[in-house]
Amino acid sequence: MRTVRPGAQAPARWRTFACGLVFLASCMLAASASAWVPHLSPLFASALTPDPAAKLPAPTRYSYRGTHTTVVKGVETPLRTRLEATVPAELGDVLAFYRTELSKLGWQEQRDGAVVSADHVQLAFASPLGPGMLALDRKEASTAVNLVQKNASVAANANVMPQPGQAKLVFSNISETEATLTINDQTIKHAAGAYAVSLDLQPGKYSYEVSVPGHPATTNILNFAAGDTWELTVGRDGEAWSPLLLY
């Protein structure tokens, strides 16, 4: 992680991180692993059965499945694990599968904000490791699955846990040039080689700009949900990377 460059004033809400919790080139590695796996079981098989090889609960019947994780360097347990899958089954059957299998693992469904309709489901859970989320969407003859589990203890130890009801942004610069981030009416100049900085934000959509001398400015909009931590990184070549949802 990086600090603000010497002499610059950082708002009190910005925090710096000590070595040992540094992201990317220093002490943080954000990894994403996914796989496309053609695995079509006979469509006449009515029951959905759990696949013991899946990192998060998933049926053995699927046409696509991928797993994505963000991890802290030196810690095998991910900050966040996301399962994507396309299951050739009715949405109601997939929902019943997940309610059963997640319950077996100690996930507790949260009723507040739950959405259950014929073509879309959005459910929040409290899992033994931390917050969980399940989204299901009907796609032609299949159901798209998006299942997320966060690990609260890993996030707390890595200092990327948002404050209750808030979101967090981490800004890292691993280039050899100063980088500047402008967001929420604040401008932060980030020296090369400095620790990363973090900012607590109220949930909502924010436009931001990342600029590095000699490179076109990068502008975008991020939607911060309560409990999420995003990272913006300037790479070694001075180019701004795509935003990464850390937690």
N, C-alpha and C positions, 0 to 999 in steps of 0.2 A: 504494500500500500504506500501512498506517497503523501508528503506534507505540502502545504502551501509554500511557495518560494520565499526565501528569507526577505524580510522587509515588508511583505504583503500582509494585510490584515484580513484574517478569515473570520466570518461571522461565528458567534458563539455556538451556533447549532452544528457547525462543522467539527468533526472530530478526526484526529489522526490516530494511526494504529502503530504499535510498537512492532519491532522485528519479531518474527515468530508467527505473526498473523498477517503478514504481507501477502498480497495477492499476486498472481501471475508470475512475473520474472523473479520476484523476491521469494515470497513464501506461499503464494496461492496459485493453484492450478485449477482452471475451470475446464472440465472434460465433458464431452458429449459423445455418447456411443449409441448408435442406432443400427438396426438391421432390418432389411426387408426379407421376410421369410415366407415363401409360398407354401402354404400348408392348408390345403382344402380337404377337410373331412367330408364324408358323404352328407349331402344336405338333408337326406331323409332321417338322419340321426336326430331325434327330438331333444334329448337332454344335453345340456352344456355341462361338461365336466372340467374341473380345474387341471391345469397343466403344472405338474410339480417342478418343472424346470424354469418357470417364470419367476422373475424377481418380485413382481407384484402380481396379485391374483389375475389370471387370464384363462379363458377357455382353451381347450385343446383344439377347438374348431375356429380357424381364422383364415383370412386371406392376406392379411398384413399384420405385422407386429413389430414394434420398435421400442427400445428402452433408452432413455436419456437421463444422464446424471450430472450434477455439479459436485465436485469434491474439493476438499482442502488438501494441499500437498502434505503427505506424510500421514494422512488419516484415511483409512480405507472406507469408512462409513460415509456415504454421500450426504451432503447438505440437503439435496432435493433429488427425488427419483420420480420420473414421469414415464408412464406406460401409454403408448398409442397402439391401437389395434382396430382392425375392421373385422367384424364378426358377422358371418352370413346367418343371421337369426333375427327374430322380431325384437324390437326394442324392449318390450315387456319381459321377454324371456331373459335378455341380457341384464336388465335391471334386477330381476329376481335372483339371477346368478350372483351378481355383485353384492346385493344385500345379504345373501346367505354366506358367501365366502368372506366378506369383510367382517361380518359379525363373528365368525369363527376366530378371526385374528384379533379380536378385541376392539375393532373400530366401532365407535358410537356415532350413529347418525344424528346430525343436528337439524332440528326441524325449522329453525329460523332461516328464512330466505330460500327454503327448498322450492325447486321448480320441477314439477312432474307433469308432462303433457304427452300427447300421442307421438310427437316427433322430437321432443327435446327433454332432457333431464339434467338438472344441476343440483348436486347435493354436496353439503359440507360434512366432514367427519372430524372427530377427535380420535386420533389413533394413539397407540402406546408410545410412538416416537414423537408425534407432533401433529399439526394440522394436516388433514387430507381433503381431497376434492375429487369428485367423480362427475364427469360430463358425458352424456350419451346423446347422439344425434342420429336420426334415421336417415340413411342414404340408400335410396332405391331399395334393393332387396337385402341390405345389410345394415348394421348398426356400428357407427364410429364410436370408439371408446377413448377417453382421455382421463387417466387416473393418476393423481399426484399424491405423493407423501413427502412431508418435510420432517427433518430431524432437528428438533428444537435444541437439544443439548449441544450438537455440533455447531449450530448457528450461534449459540450463546458463547461457546468457547472461541469461535472465530471472530467474535465482535461484529457479526452481521445481522443480529436479531433486531428487527424493528421494535420501536416502542409500541405498547398496546394501542391498537386503533390507528396506527400510523404505518407509513411505508419508509423504506430507506434507499438511498442512492449511494453507490460507491464509485469514486472516480479514480482511475489508475492511469499512470503515464509511464510506459516502459521505453519510450523513445529517447533520443539523445537531445531533444529540443523541448523547450518550455511549451506547454499546452494550456489552453484556456477553455473553461466551461462556463457557459452562461445559462442559468435556469432559475425560474421563480424570482426574477429581478435581482439575482446575485451573480457576480462574476468572480470566478476563482482562477487564479494563475497558478499552474501546477508545474514546478520545476522538474527537469529530467532527473531521475534517480531518487526522487523524494518519496516518502511513504504515501500510500493512498489516503484519501480523505473520504468521509461519509457525511451525508446530510439526511436528516429526518424530514419527511414531507407528509403533509396531509394527503389522504387518498384523492385521486383525481388525475386529469390529463394535464401534462405540462409539455410545452415546447422547449427545446433546448438547442444550443449550438456549441459545437466543439471546433476550435480553430487551432492550427499549428502553422507557424511561419513556413511558407513555401508550399503549402497544400491548400486546396479549396476547403472552405468551411463546411462542416457537416451539420445539417439541421434535421430535426426529426421531432416527433411527438411520442411521448411515452404515457401509457395509462397505468398509474400506480394504484394498485388495490391494497387495502389494509392488510398488513402482514407480509407483503412482498418486499424483496430486496433485489434491486437491479444493479448491474455494474456497467459503466461506460469506460472503455479502455482505449488509449492511444497506443498503437503497436510500435514495434521497433523501427518500422519504416516511416513513422509519422502519420500513418493513416488511422482514422478512427474505426474501430471495429464495430460490428453490429451489437446493439444492446444485448446483454446476457442476463436472464432471470436466474440469479444465484440461489434465491430462497423464497 
